[in-house]
Amino acid sequence: MKNALITGASRGLGLALARQLAQNGWGLIIDARGIKSLEQARLELSRFTKVIAIPGDVTTRYHRKKLALAAGQLGGIDALVNNASYLGPSPQPALLDYPLDVLEKVYLTNVISPLAVIQTLRATMRPEACILNVTSDAGVEAYGGWGGYGSSKAALEHLSAILADENPALRIYWVDPGDMRTQMLQEAFPDEDISDRPLPEENVPGLISLIEGRKPSGRYRAQELVKTPG
């Protein structure tokens, strides 16, 4: 059995991806900060596969060690998906008004923690395992009002590219899922109707094509992968 670890898997894209991997027969380790929502996800996914759910925050060393212990108990992992993110204030403030203590938390969650998870889990990664870091178009385009979140995702993009350059034997992906009908996007636009955005499930086939395929390391857009999965 192949195993995957997905952070931030109690809702949104993380849960949608976990559902598909579970149905494909993958064993799962999932985490999230919300204990109740994570347990609901575990109960749902357990109908299809073995699931270890570990509530906690990826910014803490103790939690990351628990993830590594679980990965060892499963005999190693074949995919590590860094999906957990922190938006910051809602609505998003301009950079000149951005509270710096909150910006530190945004960078800790969106940049430092993904690398910390990779460092902690690398000994449990099986040969030919892949690492998938979920980024954003806000990490490439300069959107006014998205300076905190966007710049953190830009840092994650560059960090991922350097990881790929330093580790040519690994498959390392940084993936832009695009706008999705998620709680995070609604929090970013609290007064806007986002019902026209695609559901996270529509982007999952693109992520699956990376995780279960053999594409070279690099940056990908989920919707483009859906259109041309090969």
Secondary structure, 3 states (H helix, E strand, C coil): CCEEEECCCCCHHHHHHHHHHHHCCCEEEEEECCHHHHHHHHHHHCCCCCEEEEECCCCCHHHHHHHHHHHHHCCCEEEEEECCCCCCCCCCCCHHHCCHHHHHHHHHHHHHHHHHHHHHHHHHEEEEEEEEEECCHHHCCCCCCCHHHHHHHHHHHHHHHHHHHHCCCCEEEEEECCCCCCHHHHHHCCCCCCCCCCCHHHHHHHHHHHHCCCCCCEEEEHHHHHHCCC
